[in-house]
Amino acid sequence: MQTKLPLSPQVFHILLSLAPGEGHGYGIILDVERATDGSIRLGPGTLYSALKRLLADGLIEESTGRRPKNDDERRRYYRLSTAGRRLLGAETTRLAKAVGTARRAGVLKPGMA
């Protein structure tokens, strides 16, 4: 798993977007933009290339659950796999350690980020 770290910011935020549950492409795009205050904007090409790689690597899976009423049949839903959840946890731990190091070095003041 460590060989997949560090994750790109885009992949990290895609996985993070799926952590609470299932999501579809456009919803992921909106969620990532909202969560990053617009600093990460995923275009459709970037998103769907990343989703294809994440599926191939077994980090996400296509959901076969029930769709919301009146949903577009072409829309695909994705969810984290067990491996994807573990990788997201490992990356989050890695980032938390980096933030701790930055605080101890005086780069990041307490109460920030």
Buried (B, 14 or more C-beta within 10 A) or exposed (E): EEEEEEBEEBBBBBBBBBBEEBBBBEBBBEBBBEEBEEEBEBEEEBBEEBBEEBBEBEBBBEBEEEBEEEEEEEEEBBBBBEBBBEBBEBBBEEBEEEEEEBBEEEEBEEEEE
